[in-house]
Amino acid sequence: MSHMTSPVLTVGFDLDMTLIDSRPGIRACYQALSARTGTFIDADLAVTRLGPPLAEELVNWFPAEEVPAMADVYREMYPTHAIAPTPAMPGAREAIAAVRAAGGRAIVVTAKYEPNAKLHLGHLGIDADAVIGDLWAERKAEALREYDAGVYVGDHTGDVRGARTAGALSVAVATGPCDEDELRAAGADVVLKDLLEFPAWLAAHR
């Protein structure tokens, strides 16, 4: 089969702790939310468990009935506090460049509020072919299927479940809250130390 007729390679990437080290920004935003509401939030603890939707963290600090309103306040404060301090992960730009060099498309599928996800990528000059937010774990498969992604790269067992639900190859990087053993046990097809290892893996995979 010639390269011309092969389907376009589409690779999905998670955002927090996969493409970006969002801990400094999220820590700052939780500290600001705590100051604004007078409610104690252990921001250092919160940033050790990034990945799941915001509400799953806020319910640890606020009564359940207040969580939707607090999530709105957090998302509104987020651009001010969380974008500037947040760096790209080592290898993030190279990983997306490797997908492009292979003639592929790179999309971002994240549980983060989509406008804020786009602000992070814009600030860092990371250009994705599509950014789809507000999807977590198995629900990530909705976007992966829609864009016909054959590979999904993430750092959390929820990302592995999303890839598997979509029938995509699960590539996991051990740069977030889950270690290599946990990612393997969840069913990751490939486990990399970090995205610096991704271009060589992709070349071999192709």
URCORCOR-V127827 format. One record per residue. N is the residue number from 1. RES is the residue in three letters. OMEGA is omega in whole degrees, 0 to 359 (* if undefined). Layout:
n = [N & N]
res = [RES & RES]
omega = [OMEGA & OMEGA]
This chain:
n = [1 & 2 & 3 & 4 & 5 & 6 & 7 & 8 & 9 & 10 & 11 & 12 & 13 & 14 & 15 & 16 & 17 & 18 & 19 & 20 & 21 & 22 & 23 & 24 & 25 & 26 & 27 & 28 & 29 & 30 & 31 & 32 & 33 & 34 & 35 & 36 & 37 & 38 & 39 & 40 & 41 & 42 & 43 & 44 & 45 & 46 & 47 & 48 & 49 & 50 & 51 & 52 & 53 & 54 & 55 & 56 & 57 & 58 & 59 & 60 & 61 & 62 & 63 & 64 & 65 & 66 & 67 & 68 & 69 & 70 & 71 & 72 & 73 & 74 & 75 & 76 & 77 & 78 & 79 & 80 & 81 & 82 & 83 & 84 & 85 & 86 & 87 & 88 & 89 & 90 & 91 & 92 & 93 & 94 & 95 & 96 & 97 & 98 & 99 & 100 & 101 & 102 & 103 & 104 & 105 & 106 & 107 & 108 & 109 & 110 & 111 & 112 & 113 & 114 & 115 & 116 & 117 & 118 & 119 & 120 & 121 & 122 & 123 & 124 & 125 & 126 & 127 & 128 & 129 & 130 & 131 & 132 & 133 & 134 & 135 & 136 & 137 & 138 & 139 & 140 & 141 & 142 & 143 & 144 & 145 & 146 & 147 & 148 & 149 & 150 & 151 & 152 & 153 & 154 & 155 & 156 & 157 & 158 & 159 & 160 & 161 & 162 & 163 & 164 & 165 & 166 & 167 & 168 & 169 & 170 & 171 & 172 & 173 & 174 & 175 & 176 & 177 & 178 & 179 & 180 & 181 & 182 & 183 & 184 & 185 & 186 & 187 & 188 & 189 & 190 & 191 & 192 & 193 & 194 & 195 & 196 & 197 & 198 & 199 & 200 & 201 & 202 & 203 & 204 & 205 & 206]
res = [MET & SER & HIS & MET & THR & SER & PRO & VAL & LEU & THR & VAL & GLY & PHE & ASP & LEU & ASP & MET & THR & LEU & ILE & ASP & SER & ARG & PRO & GLY & ILE & ARG & ALA & CYS & TYR & GLN & ALA & LEU & SER & ALA & ARG & THR & GLY & THR & PHE & ILE & ASP & ALA & ASP & LEU & ALA & VAL & THR & ARG & LEU & GLY & PRO & PRO & LEU & ALA & GLU & GLU & LEU & VAL & ASN & TRP & PHE & PRO & ALA & GLU & GLU & VAL & PRO & ALA & MET & ALA & ASP & VAL & TYR & ARG & GLU & MET & TYR & PRO & THR & HIS & ALA & ILE & ALA & PRO & THR & PRO & ALA & MET & PRO & GLY & ALA & ARG & GLU & ALA & ILE & ALA & ALA & VAL & ARG & ALA & ALA & GLY & GLY & ARG & ALA & ILE & VAL & VAL & THR & ALA & LYS & TYR & GLU & PRO & ASN & ALA & LYS & LEU & HIS & LEU & GLY & HIS & LEU & GLY & ILE & ASP & ALA & ASP & ALA & VAL & ILE & GLY & ASP & LEU & TRP & ALA & GLU & ARG & LYS & ALA & GLU & ALA & LEU & ARG & GLU & TYR & ASP & ALA & GLY & VAL & TYR & VAL & GLY & ASP & HIS & THR & GLY & ASP & VAL & ARG & GLY & ALA & ARG & THR & ALA & GLY & ALA & LEU & SER & VAL & ALA & VAL & ALA & THR & GLY & PRO & CYS & ASP & GLU & ASP & GLU & LEU & ARG & ALA & ALA & GLY & ALA & ASP & VAL & VAL & LEU & LYS & ASP & LEU & LEU & GLU & PHE & PRO & ALA & TRP & LEU & ALA & ALA & HIS & ARG]
omega = [183 & 180 & 184 & 186 & 180 & 181 & 180 & 175 & 173 & 180 & 174 & 176 & 166 & 182 & 186 & 177 & 171 & 177 & 182 & 171 & 188 & 184 & 182 & 181 & 180 & 176 & 181 & 181 & 176 & 178 & 179 & 178 & 178 & 180 & 183 & 186 & 184 & 180 & 178 & 172 & 176 & 185 & 180 & 176 & 183 & 184 & 174 & 185 & 181 & 180 & 180 & 181 & 181 & 183 & 181 & 174 & 184 & 182 & 175 & 189 & 183 & 173 & 186 & 183 & 179 & 188 & 180 & 179 & 180 & 177 & 178 & 180 & 180 & 183 & 180 & 180 & 190 & 182 & 181 & 191 & 196 & 187 & 186 & 183 & 190 & 178 & 169 & 173 & 174 & 178 & 183 & 181 & 180 & 180 & 180 & 177 & 180 & 177 & 180 & 181 & 178 & 180 & 186 & 175 & 176 & 178 & 177 & 179 & 190 & 173 & 183 & 173 & 192 & 179 & 180 & 174 & 180 & 177 & 178 & 184 & 178 & 180 & 184 & 181 & 176 & 188 & 177 & 179 & 175 & 176 & 181 & 183 & 173 & 177 & 183 & 173 & 185 & 182 & 175 & 180 & 179 & 181 & 181 & 177 & 182 & 182 & 177 & 180 & 179 & 182 & 171 & 185 & 179 & 186 & 189 & 177 & 175 & 177 & 177 & 180 & 178 & 179 & 183 & 178 & 181 & 185 & 178 & 174 & 180 & 174 & 184 & 175 & 185 & 182 & 181 & 185 & 184 & 180 & 186 & 182 & 180 & 180 & 177 & 182 & 180 & 176 & 177 & 178 & 183 & 175 & 178 & 177 & 180 & 183 & 176 & 180 & 188 & 183 & 179 & 177 & 183 & 179 & 179 & 180 & 181 & *]
